[in-house]
């Protein structure tokens, strides 16, 4: 089981720029993470995942890497990384790094050489293509950040492919030397002692070498998110998400299997139905999709469909489950209807955390989720994210979920830095500072610690199979079962009105283990106040 430590684990994601700054430049650093490891260990986390810490021009804040085997100067040095790794291990936690192998920065030495000519040693390490006769782009592929996924290079007199910003040219995984170099990047960090990787856009390593146009998304299948963002109006089946991409996942797994007890999971933001092609005994250990983190409705059917439809043919997969990360609106704002704003919604935050740790899978918890932080509504002058720059004010990008962690309510910059932080910290985040919540038995932080401990105390919650029960209205109910232990988990996702769930004849209550918002059992039914939950052993 030591090699399967990740199954059912709780992984805490850190966005390093916004965790803790120790040198006063307003940007979080590795020393700050090391200083606050006890906070993470105190949550009961099994592992820490760091968003990119490598040298970068910060066009996409670390997801545009200019050196795969270094540390960004604002973050620290390789020595400070080694200290952080050792300190993490000393506390019994694993350390996972983000790896962005689909593309690099345009300032990476590989691209600087590739752009020089059509016949140099790295000329085909990136995806280059001739213009059409009239000078237009090679095909209809669109960048995830808007506009064509091609940019003209005057020196080579060709277009190069970038699925994201033009400063993020796409690596050519059809080139064996590229694959070999990327696998050596993984080995560099594995040799240093890291315990695994989160693979950014793992669905996009391979592209169609014939550069076939993407077809449109059928009108009847388009959601409000699709209509809001032009790149989503086409099906990304040739620029990414290809069946052949499983070959790249297999190459990653071969490297991981050279080391004992290491873990690789992927981000699959498009075409979640491909999950089975990219995970498994010879592919990635696990993965997460955007089913939960792009949802704004918070309805019971969402969770049932995820397991009973998307994962129906993958009974052996332990998925990664997450409600929040550095790319999406924070859940208390997203699921709170966007109306809670500065007030936050502690009841919703507690319910979401209880549900998260009750689901089958490896839990990914994003920094600030344990505090119930709401999204920050930023002014235009504070926007750094290229997505926010593109769509402001109609959409403000991802900066609102990336603001610094408030550590101490009464300190300057809420204890994050002695200097001006790179993103502002609003007063309504100060009110939810770690020191305030640590002293409050009714706080979201205290609740987060309790529900993570509950998960660890019950094998059924950490590793058990999940089976959903028929419900009505806002009620979600399922059982988790492992090694003779069976736990019933019932939730009222609604924000108004009490709900009731009648215990099926096949189940007998054998003692509750957790109650939220006064939920309780009597006369054969569970009474659930708004945002209430009830977990109990059943026979």
ZAMI-122141 format. One record per residue (C-alpha): x, y, z; residue in three letters. Coordinates in steps of 0.001 Angstrom, whole numbers, plus 500000, padded with zeros to 6 digits. Example, Ala and Ser with C-alpha at 12.3 -4.5 7.8 and 13.67 -1.06 7.14 Angstrom:
2
{atom {512300; 495500; 507800}; "ALA"}
{atom {513670; 498940; 507140}; "SER"}
***
This chain:
539
{atom {500000; 500000; 500000}; "UNK"}
{atom {502971; 502364; 500403}; "UNK"}
{atom {503100; 502795; 496628}; "UNK"}
{atom {499388; 503625; 496598}; "UNK"}
{atom {499645; 506344; 499259}; "UNK"}
{atom {497837; 508753; 496942}; "UNK"}
{atom {494613; 506746; 496784}; "UNK"}
{atom {492113; 508625; 498916}; "UNK"}
{atom {494760; 511110; 500070}; "UNK"}
{atom {494087; 514792; 500755}; "UNK"}
{atom {496352; 516969; 498601}; "UNK"}
{atom {496675; 520673; 499440}; "UNK"}
{atom {497404; 522921; 496452}; "UNK"}
{atom {499587; 525984; 496948}; "UNK"}
{atom {499775; 528897; 494528}; "UNK"}
{atom {503281; 529937; 495612}; "UNK"}
{atom {503113; 533616; 494591}; "UNK"}
{atom {500236; 534061; 497026}; "UNK"}
{atom {501069; 531860; 500006}; "UNK"}
{atom {503632; 533738; 502141}; "UNK"}
{atom {506331; 536256; 501253}; "UNK"}
{atom {509419; 536313; 503482}; "UNK"}
{atom {511615; 538904; 501715}; "UNK"}
{atom {509192; 541810; 501316}; "UNK"}
{atom {508924; 541849; 497518}; "UNK"}
{atom {505200; 541133; 497625}; "UNK"}
{atom {505558; 537703; 496009}; "UNK"}
{atom {505308; 534452; 497931}; "UNK"}
{atom {508378; 532240; 498049}; "UNK"}
{atom {509629; 528779; 499008}; "UNK"}
{atom {510819; 529961; 502411}; "UNK"}
{atom {507279; 531164; 503091}; "UNK"}
{atom {505837; 527784; 502216}; "UNK"}
{atom {508331; 526074; 504506}; "UNK"}
{atom {507403; 528477; 507313}; "UNK"}
{atom {503710; 527568; 507035}; "UNK"}
{atom {503978; 523804; 506573}; "UNK"}
{atom {502554; 523264; 510044}; "UNK"}
{atom {499334; 524941; 508920}; "UNK"}
{atom {498999; 522385; 506120}; "UNK"}
{atom {499989; 519468; 508329}; "UNK"}
{atom {497465; 520709; 510888}; "UNK"}
{atom {494728; 520366; 508293}; "UNK"}
{atom {495589; 516697; 508002}; "UNK"}
{atom {496858; 516962; 504427}; "UNK"}
{atom {498808; 513996; 503094}; "UNK"}
{atom {500581; 515894; 500334}; "UNK"}
{atom {501374; 519377; 499056}; "UNK"}
{atom {501077; 520316; 495376}; "UNK"}
{atom {502968; 523413; 494255}; "UNK"}
{atom {501919; 525381; 491198}; "UNK"}
{atom {504998; 526157; 489023}; "UNK"}
{atom {508101; 527437; 490811}; "UNK"}
{atom {510450; 527513; 487807}; "UNK"}
{atom {512060; 530512; 486047}; "UNK"}
{atom {509448; 532257; 483915}; "UNK"}
{atom {508772; 535605; 482224}; "UNK"}
{atom {505393; 535455; 484018}; "UNK"}
{atom {503258; 535984; 480943}; "UNK"}
{atom {501064; 533235; 482408}; "UNK"}
{atom {502565; 533325; 485903}; "UNK"}
{atom {504656; 530184; 485911}; "UNK"}
{atom {502793; 528215; 483271}; "UNK"}
{atom {505233; 529641; 480725}; "UNK"}
{atom {508491; 528003; 481784}; "UNK"}
{atom {511873; 529247; 480566}; "UNK"}
{atom {513947; 526699; 482538}; "UNK"}
{atom {512565; 523309; 483568}; "UNK"}
{atom {515327; 522513; 486051}; "UNK"}
{atom {515735; 525765; 487946}; "UNK"}
{atom {513893; 527831; 490542}; "UNK"}
{atom {512455; 531276; 489806}; "UNK"}
{atom {514694; 533848; 491571}; "UNK"}
{atom {511674; 535420; 493271}; "UNK"}
{atom {510826; 531994; 494715}; "UNK"}
{atom {514285; 531033; 495966}; "UNK"}
{atom {517013; 528622; 494916}; "UNK"}
{atom {517488; 524902; 494466}; "UNK"}
{atom {518917; 524837; 497992}; "UNK"}
{atom {515756; 526427; 499397}; "UNK"}
{atom {513722; 523900; 497426}; "UNK"}
{atom {515704; 521049; 498949}; "UNK"}
{atom {515058; 522457; 502423}; "UNK"}
{atom {511345; 522705; 501685}; "UNK"}
{atom {511263; 519142; 500385}; "UNK"}
{atom {513025; 517826; 503479}; "UNK"}
{atom {510762; 519819; 505818}; "UNK"}
{atom {507672; 518487; 504038}; "UNK"}
{atom {508882; 514906; 504387}; "UNK"}
{atom {509744; 515465; 508041}; "UNK"}
{atom {506073; 516224; 508659}; "UNK"}
{atom {504997; 513014; 506983}; "UNK"}
{atom {503689; 514718; 503840}; "UNK"}
{atom {504537; 514225; 500177}; "UNK"}
{atom {505557; 516991; 497768}; "UNK"}
{atom {504093; 517193; 494248}; "UNK"}
{atom {505282; 519601; 491553}; "UNK"}
{atom {503373; 521069; 488622}; "UNK"}
{atom {504884; 520123; 485269}; "UNK"}
{atom {504036; 521957; 482056}; "UNK"}
{atom {505340; 519724; 479285}; "UNK"}
{atom {502866; 520644; 476557}; "UNK"}
{atom {504486; 524004; 475904}; "UNK"}
{atom {507280; 526299; 477071}; "UNK"}
{atom {507877; 530016; 477268}; "UNK"}
{atom {509052; 531669; 474069}; "UNK"}
{atom {512114; 532587; 476169}; "UNK"}
{atom {513076; 528951; 476735}; "UNK"}
{atom {516466; 528133; 475138}; "UNK"}
{atom {514817; 525401; 473071}; "UNK"}
{atom {512509; 527876; 471353}; "UNK"}
{atom {515164; 530561; 471042}; "UNK"}
{atom {517140; 528064; 468966}; "UNK"}
{atom {514151; 526627; 467116}; "UNK"}
{atom {513079; 530051; 465829}; "UNK"}
{atom {516425; 530750; 464141}; "UNK"}
{atom {516022; 528582; 461038}; "UNK"}
{atom {514208; 525660; 459446}; "UNK"}
{atom {517234; 523375; 459630}; "UNK"}
{atom {518901; 523860; 463028}; "UNK"}
{atom {519134; 521095; 465620}; "UNK"}
{atom {515888; 522123; 467344}; "UNK"}
{atom {514050; 523457; 464294}; "UNK"}
{atom {511240; 520913; 464656}; "UNK"}
{atom {511090; 520787; 468460}; "UNK"}
{atom {508032; 523050; 468174}; "UNK"}
{atom {505029; 522956; 465833}; "UNK"}
{atom {505771; 525101; 462792}; "UNK"}
{atom {503646; 525358; 459640}; "UNK"}
{atom {503574; 527268; 456361}; "UNK"}
{atom {501053; 530018; 455796}; "UNK"}
{atom {498259; 529516; 453337}; "UNK"}
{atom {498755; 531043; 449905}; "UNK"}
{atom {497095; 534271; 451035}; "UNK"}
{atom {499210; 534500; 454195}; "UNK"}
{atom {496485; 533420; 456579}; "UNK"}
{atom {496901; 530863; 459356}; "UNK"}
{atom {497339; 527151; 458535}; "UNK"}
{atom {493962; 526031; 459922}; "UNK"}
{atom {491044; 527020; 462152}; "UNK"}
{atom {492538; 526031; 465520}; "UNK"}
{atom {491787; 528602; 468199}; "UNK"}
{atom {493825; 529514; 471248}; "UNK"}
{atom {492273; 528804; 474646}; "UNK"}
{atom {492927; 532470; 475456}; "UNK"}
{atom {491106; 533729; 472348}; "UNK"}
{atom {492012; 534269; 468684}; "UNK"}
{atom {493937; 531987; 466310}; "UNK"}
{atom {496270; 529408; 467853}; "UNK"}
{atom {498986; 530478; 465409}; "UNK"}
{atom {501485; 533347; 465432}; "UNK"}
{atom {503711; 534464; 462597}; "UNK"}
{atom {507473; 534473; 463056}; "UNK"}
{atom {509239; 536850; 460641}; "UNK"}
{atom {512615; 535103; 460861}; "UNK"}
{atom {511397; 531646; 459884}; "UNK"}
{atom {508561; 533073; 457789}; "UNK"}
{atom {506278; 530459; 459260}; "UNK"}
{atom {503527; 530193; 461819}; "UNK"}
{atom {504036; 528420; 465137}; "UNK"}
{atom {501263; 526764; 467138}; "UNK"}
{atom {500330; 527881; 470650}; "UNK"}
{atom {497270; 526478; 472378}; "UNK"}
{atom {497442; 529323; 474879}; "UNK"}
{atom {499309; 532662; 474668}; "UNK"}
{atom {501569; 533392; 471706}; "UNK"}
{atom {504376; 533451; 474292}; "UNK"}
{atom {503665; 529753; 475011}; "UNK"}
{atom {504759; 527854; 471884}; "UNK"}
{atom {503661; 524235; 471666}; "UNK"}
{atom {506289; 521496; 471937}; "UNK"}
{atom {506253; 518880; 469174}; "UNK"}
{atom {505679; 515506; 470831}; "UNK"}
{atom {505938; 513834; 467423}; "UNK"}
{atom {509684; 514424; 467764}; "UNK"}
{atom {511376; 511644; 469830}; "UNK"}
{atom {514112; 513997; 471029}; "UNK"}
{atom {511486; 516302; 472547}; "UNK"}
{atom {509829; 513444; 474410}; "UNK"}
{atom {513199; 512238; 475681}; "UNK"}
{atom {514143; 515719; 476895}; "UNK"}
{atom {510807; 516113; 478711}; "UNK"}
{atom {511143; 512729; 480374}; "UNK"}
{atom {514596; 513762; 481583}; "UNK"}
{atom {512976; 516808; 483188}; "UNK"}
{atom {510773; 514474; 485210}; "UNK"}
{atom {513798; 512378; 486202}; "UNK"}
{atom {515691; 515473; 487367}; "UNK"}
{atom {513030; 516238; 489965}; "UNK"}
{atom {512346; 512608; 490851}; "UNK"}
{atom {516056; 512123; 491512}; "UNK"}
{atom {515873; 515137; 493782}; "UNK"}
{atom {513196; 513372; 495830}; "UNK"}
{atom {509828; 514791; 494764}; "UNK"}
{atom {506895; 512417; 495160}; "UNK"}
{atom {504971; 513149; 492009}; "UNK"}
{atom {503634; 515548; 489429}; "UNK"}
{atom {500460; 517272; 488414}; "UNK"}
{atom {500600; 517474; 484618}; "UNK"}
{atom {499213; 520696; 483201}; "UNK"}
{atom {496860; 520261; 480205}; "UNK"}
{atom {497855; 516624; 479933}; "UNK"}
{atom {495297; 516190; 477174}; "UNK"}
{atom {497295; 518343; 474755}; "UNK"}
{atom {500689; 516685; 474320}; "UNK"}
{atom {499876; 515263; 470876}; "UNK"}
{atom {498342; 517147; 467956}; "UNK"}
{atom {497197; 516031; 464517}; "UNK"}
{atom {500286; 516162; 462332}; "UNK"}
{atom {498082; 516820; 459281}; "UNK"}
{atom {496726; 519972; 460953}; "UNK"}
{atom {493116; 519018; 460224}; "UNK"}
{atom {490526; 521677; 461041}; "UNK"}
{atom {488532; 521252; 464254}; "UNK"}
{atom {484778; 520783; 463702}; "UNK"}
{atom {482253; 523121; 465345}; "UNK"}
{atom {480553; 522283; 468607}; "UNK"}
{atom {476943; 521434; 467675}; "UNK"}
{atom {474645; 524310; 468562}; "UNK"}
{atom {472368; 522116; 470626}; "UNK"}
{atom {475338; 521074; 472812}; "UNK"}
{atom {476671; 524559; 473543}; "UNK"}
{atom {476475; 525802; 477132}; "UNK"}
{atom {476514; 529395; 478343}; "UNK"}
{atom {480262; 529008; 478941}; "UNK"}
{atom {480754; 527952; 475321}; "UNK"}
{atom {478896; 530974; 473975}; "UNK"}
{atom {480900; 533250; 476276}; "UNK"}
{atom {484273; 532154; 474909}; "UNK"}
{atom {484782; 531684; 471155}; "UNK"}
{atom {487419; 528872; 471366}; "UNK"}
{atom {484770; 526672; 472988}; "UNK"}
{atom {482602; 526907; 469867}; "UNK"}
{atom {484780; 524270; 468231}; "UNK"}
{atom {485496; 520688; 469254}; "UNK"}
{atom {489160; 520392; 470162}; "UNK"}
{atom {489803; 516973; 468668}; "UNK"}
{atom {492739; 517694; 466342}; "UNK"}
{atom {494769; 520290; 468258}; "UNK"}
{atom {494478; 518152; 471438}; "UNK"}
{atom {492490; 515303; 473037}; "UNK"}
{atom {493574; 512803; 470421}; "UNK"}
{atom {493481; 509038; 471098}; "UNK"}
{atom {497210; 509028; 470331}; "UNK"}
{atom {497769; 511210; 473393}; "UNK"}
{atom {497615; 508033; 475454}; "UNK"}
{atom {501067; 507200; 474067}; "UNK"}
{atom {502483; 510291; 475782}; "UNK"}
{atom {500783; 509332; 479047}; "UNK"}
{atom {502367; 505903; 478740}; "UNK"}
{atom {505813; 507473; 478342}; "UNK"}
{atom {505255; 509475; 481544}; "UNK"}
{atom {504162; 506340; 483398}; "UNK"}
{atom {507300; 504460; 482326}; "UNK"}
{atom {509404; 507150; 483964}; "UNK"}
{atom {507282; 507172; 487111}; "UNK"}
{atom {507623; 503393; 487407}; "UNK"}
{atom {511419; 503746; 487494}; "UNK"}
{atom {510915; 505132; 491010}; "UNK"}
{atom {509057; 503680; 493962}; "UNK"}
{atom {505870; 505219; 495332}; "UNK"}
{atom {505601; 508151; 492926}; "UNK"}
{atom {502335; 509619; 491646}; "UNK"}
{atom {501336; 511389; 488422}; "UNK"}
{atom {497920; 512886; 487799}; "UNK"}
{atom {496711; 514974; 484897}; "UNK"}
{atom {494530; 517982; 484244}; "UNK"}
{atom {491895; 517258; 481599}; "UNK"}
{atom {490004; 520476; 480955}; "UNK"}
{atom {488466; 519328; 477658}; "UNK"}
{atom {486615; 516195; 476524}; "UNK"}
{atom {486422; 514385; 479880}; "UNK"}
{atom {485115; 511301; 478095}; "UNK"}
{atom {488739; 510636; 477061}; "UNK"}
{atom {489696; 510018; 480696}; "UNK"}
{atom {489769; 506253; 480258}; "UNK"}
{atom {492293; 506527; 477419}; "UNK"}
{atom {494759; 508516; 479503}; "UNK"}
{atom {494615; 506813; 482922}; "UNK"}
{atom {495179; 503249; 484064}; "UNK"}
{atom {497902; 500724; 484949}; "UNK"}
{atom {500074; 501790; 481980}; "UNK"}
{atom {499074; 505452; 481867}; "UNK"}
{atom {498610; 508171; 484480}; "UNK"}
{atom {497696; 507061; 487988}; "UNK"}
{atom {494790; 509512; 488170}; "UNK"}
{atom {493314; 512720; 486782}; "UNK"}
{atom {490694; 515374; 487325}; "UNK"}
{atom {488218; 516999; 484990}; "UNK"}
{atom {486424; 520332; 485105}; "UNK"}
{atom {482977; 518842; 485770}; "UNK"}
{atom {482841; 520171; 489335}; "UNK"}
{atom {484953; 523314; 489058}; "UNK"}
{atom {483086; 524756; 486082}; "UNK"}
{atom {479691; 524101; 487662}; "UNK"}
{atom {477583; 527032; 488909}; "UNK"}
{atom {474374; 525204; 489865}; "UNK"}
{atom {475387; 522872; 492737}; "UNK"}
{atom {472698; 520299; 492042}; "UNK"}
{atom {472734; 516659; 493255}; "UNK"}
{atom {472612; 515218; 489737}; "UNK"}
{atom {476035; 516703; 488935}; "UNK"}
{atom {477763; 514438; 491429}; "UNK"}
{atom {475752; 511338; 490600}; "UNK"}
{atom {476357; 511742; 486856}; "UNK"}
{atom {480091; 512122; 487393}; "UNK"}
{atom {480409; 508689; 488974}; "UNK"}
{atom {477564; 506820; 487281}; "UNK"}
{atom {478073; 508143; 483745}; "UNK"}
{atom {481549; 509607; 483208}; "UNK"}
{atom {483313; 506995; 485374}; "UNK"}
{atom {480886; 504142; 484676}; "UNK"}
{atom {483393; 502165; 482610}; "UNK"}
{atom {486341; 502940; 484907}; "UNK"}
{atom {485610; 500964; 488094}; "UNK"}
{atom {489293; 500686; 489014}; "UNK"}
{atom {490047; 504400; 488670}; "UNK"}
{atom {490589; 506452; 491804}; "UNK"}
{atom {489832; 509904; 490386}; "UNK"}
{atom {491065; 513208; 491717}; "UNK"}
{atom {488132; 515286; 492971}; "UNK"}
{atom {488305; 519014; 493373}; "UNK"}
{atom {485922; 521931; 493787}; "UNK"}
{atom {488504; 524699; 493492}; "UNK"}
{atom {491881; 525647; 492044}; "UNK"}
{atom {493932; 528555; 490685}; "UNK"}
{atom {491926; 528743; 487424}; "UNK"}
{atom {488314; 529020; 488576}; "UNK"}
{atom {485976; 531187; 490639}; "UNK"}
{atom {486078; 530155; 494289}; "UNK"}
{atom {483245; 527741; 495186}; "UNK"}
{atom {481489; 529860; 497826}; "UNK"}
{atom {481042; 532555; 495180}; "UNK"}
{atom {480386; 530222; 492250}; "UNK"}
{atom {477897; 528011; 494089}; "UNK"}
{atom {476568; 530898; 496138}; "UNK"}
{atom {475120; 532474; 493006}; "UNK"}
{atom {477743; 535194; 492877}; "UNK"}
{atom {475664; 537249; 495299}; "UNK"}
{atom {477529; 536534; 498525}; "UNK"}
{atom {480499; 538742; 497613}; "UNK"}
{atom {482121; 540268; 500655}; "UNK"}
{atom {479816; 538411; 503027}; "UNK"}
{atom {481109; 534998; 502003}; "UNK"}
{atom {479009; 531975; 502879}; "UNK"}
{atom {480444; 529944; 505744}; "UNK"}
{atom {477524; 527509; 505735}; "UNK"}
{atom {478145; 526724; 502070}; "UNK"}
{atom {481900; 526492; 502643}; "UNK"}
{atom {481406; 523946; 505430}; "UNK"}
{atom {478937; 521899; 503400}; "UNK"}
{atom {481223; 521849; 500355}; "UNK"}
{atom {484203; 520726; 502433}; "UNK"}
{atom {482134; 517962; 504032}; "UNK"}
{atom {480972; 516759; 500619}; "UNK"}
{atom {484467; 516978; 499150}; "UNK"}
{atom {486037; 514705; 501766}; "UNK"}
{atom {483112; 512265; 501511}; "UNK"}
{atom {483461; 511593; 497783}; "UNK"}
{atom {485428; 508724; 496292}; "UNK"}
{atom {488838; 509799; 495052}; "UNK"}
{atom {491974; 511703; 495888}; "UNK"}
{atom {490951; 515087; 497296}; "UNK"}
{atom {492546; 518233; 495861}; "UNK"}
{atom {491992; 521196; 498198}; "UNK"}
{atom {493072; 524660; 497047}; "UNK"}
{atom {494650; 527181; 499416}; "UNK"}
{atom {492021; 529363; 501072}; "UNK"}
{atom {489288; 526774; 500602}; "UNK"}
{atom {489843; 525774; 504225}; "UNK"}
{atom {489086; 529392; 505180}; "UNK"}
{atom {485933; 529702; 503079}; "UNK"}
{atom {487450; 532618; 501155}; "UNK"}
{atom {485114; 534196; 498587}; "UNK"}
{atom {486288; 535406; 495181}; "UNK"}
{atom {487892; 538855; 495194}; "UNK"}
{atom {486257; 541427; 492913}; "UNK"}
{atom {489275; 543244; 491519}; "UNK"}
{atom {489564; 546629; 489865}; "UNK"}
{atom {491065; 546870; 486386}; "UNK"}
{atom {494332; 548318; 487702}; "UNK"}
{atom {494881; 545148; 489721}; "UNK"}
{atom {494335; 542661; 486890}; "UNK"}
{atom {497409; 540650; 485878}; "UNK"}
{atom {495859; 537560; 484307}; "UNK"}
{atom {495784; 537614; 480465}; "UNK"}
{atom {492241; 536223; 480511}; "UNK"}
{atom {491080; 539135; 482663}; "UNK"}
{atom {492952; 541558; 480455}; "UNK"}
{atom {491112; 540132; 477434}; "UNK"}
{atom {487565; 540238; 478823}; "UNK"}
{atom {487477; 542933; 481545}; "UNK"}
{atom {485010; 544054; 482853}; "UNK"}
{atom {482616; 541328; 481672}; "UNK"}
{atom {484919; 538647; 483045}; "UNK"}
{atom {487861; 539424; 485272}; "UNK"}
{atom {489975; 536352; 484718}; "UNK"}
{atom {491613; 534191; 487358}; "UNK"}
{atom {493234; 536746; 489646}; "UNK"}
{atom {490204; 536806; 491953}; "UNK"}
{atom {491000; 533306; 493223}; "UNK"}
{atom {494760; 533916; 493354}; "UNK"}
{atom {494961; 536705; 495932}; "UNK"}
{atom {497319; 536204; 498908}; "UNK"}
{atom {496375; 534150; 501935}; "UNK"}
{atom {495440; 536299; 504966}; "UNK"}
{atom {497447; 534933; 507892}; "UNK"}
{atom {497009; 537555; 510616}; "UNK"}
{atom {494043; 539915; 510573}; "UNK"}
{atom {495658; 542878; 512348}; "UNK"}
{atom {499063; 542832; 510666}; "UNK"}
{atom {500082; 544876; 507652}; "UNK"}
{atom {499123; 543048; 504451}; "UNK"}
{atom {497321; 540521; 506670}; "UNK"}
{atom {500676; 538976; 507539}; "UNK"}
{atom {501368; 537909; 503963}; "UNK"}
{atom {504243; 540323; 503287}; "UNK"}
{atom {506051; 543335; 504687}; "UNK"}
{atom {505764; 544943; 501253}; "UNK"}
{atom {502928; 545671; 498856}; "UNK"}
{atom {501461; 542324; 497706}; "UNK"}
{atom {501318; 541553; 493994}; "UNK"}
{atom {497519; 541258; 494322}; "UNK"}
{atom {495464; 543166; 496933}; "UNK"}
{atom {494050; 541590; 500107}; "UNK"}
{atom {490535; 542915; 500814}; "UNK"}
{atom {489226; 543529; 504310}; "UNK"}
{atom {486639; 540763; 503928}; "UNK"}
{atom {489542; 538328; 503587}; "UNK"}
{atom {491248; 539792; 506662}; "UNK"}
{atom {488134; 538917; 508638}; "UNK"}
{atom {488712; 535293; 507650}; "UNK"}
{atom {492432; 535280; 508483}; "UNK"}
{atom {494016; 532090; 509761}; "UNK"}
{atom {494682; 533473; 513238}; "UNK"}
{atom {491048; 534558; 513627}; "UNK"}
{atom {489644; 531227; 512505}; "UNK"}
{atom {492127; 529135; 514479}; "UNK"}
{atom {490734; 530676; 517666}; "UNK"}
{atom {487104; 530072; 516714}; "UNK"}
{atom {485593; 526626; 517262}; "UNK"}
{atom {482763; 527477; 514856}; "UNK"}
{atom {485019; 528639; 512002}; "UNK"}
{atom {485412; 527125; 508542}; "UNK"}
{atom {489053; 526315; 509353}; "UNK"}
{atom {488099; 524371; 512475}; "UNK"}
{atom {485488; 522554; 510418}; "UNK"}
{atom {487993; 521757; 507666}; "UNK"}
{atom {490338; 520151; 510177}; "UNK"}
{atom {487466; 518115; 511608}; "UNK"}
{atom {486188; 516718; 508317}; "UNK"}
{atom {489672; 515805; 507051}; "UNK"}
{atom {490261; 513976; 510347}; "UNK"}
{atom {486890; 512247; 509858}; "UNK"}
{atom {487990; 511034; 506438}; "UNK"}
{atom {491235; 509652; 507827}; "UNK"}
{atom {489438; 507961; 510716}; "UNK"}
{atom {487088; 505982; 508474}; "UNK"}
{atom {488533; 503727; 505749}; "UNK"}
{atom {485186; 503746; 503974}; "UNK"}
{atom {485453; 507522; 503381}; "UNK"}
{atom {489043; 507342; 502238}; "UNK"}
{atom {488981; 504230; 500081}; "UNK"}
{atom {485453; 502846; 499892}; "UNK"}
{atom {483279; 502295; 496856}; "UNK"}
{atom {480525; 504804; 496252}; "UNK"}
{atom {476871; 503997; 495551}; "UNK"}
{atom {474210; 506650; 495007}; "UNK"}
{atom {470686; 506525; 496377}; "UNK"}
{atom {467529; 507949; 494818}; "UNK"}
{atom {466595; 511334; 496265}; "UNK"}
{atom {464375; 514293; 495542}; "UNK"}
{atom {464929; 518028; 495317}; "UNK"}
{atom {468134; 519353; 496815}; "UNK"}
{atom {469104; 516132; 498618}; "UNK"}
{atom {472198; 514158; 497633}; "UNK"}
{atom {472760; 510741; 499221}; "UNK"}
{atom {475271; 507951; 498735}; "UNK"}
{atom {477044; 505226; 500663}; "UNK"}
{atom {480762; 504556; 500988}; "UNK"}
{atom {481776; 500987; 501798}; "UNK"}
{atom {485131; 499414; 502597}; "UNK"}
{atom {486278; 496430; 504679}; "UNK"}
{atom {483012; 495833; 506475}; "UNK"}
{atom {482365; 499514; 507160}; "UNK"}
{atom {479453; 501187; 505381}; "UNK"}
{atom {478730; 504884; 505791}; "UNK"}
{atom {475678; 506760; 504606}; "UNK"}
{atom {476340; 510354; 503514}; "UNK"}
{atom {473344; 512677; 503089}; "UNK"}
{atom {473474; 516363; 502108}; "UNK"}
{atom {470985; 519166; 501586}; "UNK"}
{atom {472566; 521307; 498878}; "UNK"}
{atom {469765; 523857; 499078}; "UNK"}
{atom {470111; 527205; 500828}; "UNK"}
{atom {466481; 527487; 501888}; "UNK"}
{atom {464011; 525123; 503545}; "UNK"}
{atom {464452; 521871; 505446}; "UNK"}
{atom {464644; 518632; 503472}; "UNK"}
{atom {463990; 515040; 504548}; "UNK"}
{atom {465501; 511797; 503368}; "UNK"}
{atom {463711; 508574; 504283}; "UNK"}
{atom {466120; 505754; 504993}; "UNK"}
{atom {465647; 502962; 502426}; "UNK"}
{atom {464407; 499597; 503727}; "UNK"}
{atom {467770; 498104; 502712}; "UNK"}
{atom {469637; 500273; 505244}; "UNK"}
{atom {469564; 500388; 509035}; "UNK"}
{atom {471061; 503299; 510963}; "UNK"}
{atom {473775; 502094; 513337}; "UNK"}
{atom {474986; 505394; 514782}; "UNK"}
{atom {475817; 508804; 513366}; "UNK"}
{atom {479431; 509903; 513056}; "UNK"}
{atom {478998; 513508; 511883}; "UNK"}
{atom {476267; 516129; 511727}; "UNK"}
{atom {476341; 519573; 510125}; "UNK"}
{atom {473911; 522450; 510764}; "UNK"}
{atom {471817; 520405; 513177}; "UNK"}
{atom {470954; 517569; 510805}; "UNK"}
{atom {469647; 514483; 512597}; "UNK"}
{atom {467817; 511181; 512311}; "UNK"}
{atom {464440; 510269; 513768}; "UNK"}
{atom {461366; 508240; 512808}; "UNK"}
{atom {463190; 506525; 509938}; "UNK"}
{atom {464245; 509727; 508155}; "UNK"}
{atom {467096; 512224; 508116}; "UNK"}
{atom {466047; 515834; 508758}; "UNK"}
{atom {468354; 518218; 506897}; "UNK"}
{atom {468360; 521988; 507480}; "UNK"}
{atom {469610; 524152; 504596}; "UNK"}
{atom {473303; 523362; 503906}; "UNK"}
{atom {473002; 520455; 506351}; "UNK"}
{atom {474742; 517061; 506228}; "UNK"}
{atom {474513; 513807; 508128}; "UNK"}
{atom {476975; 510917; 508021}; "UNK"}
{atom {476293; 507639; 509811}; "UNK"}
{atom {477262; 504016; 509927}; "UNK"}
{atom {474579; 501830; 508398}; "UNK"}
{atom {473943; 498129; 508138}; "UNK"}
***
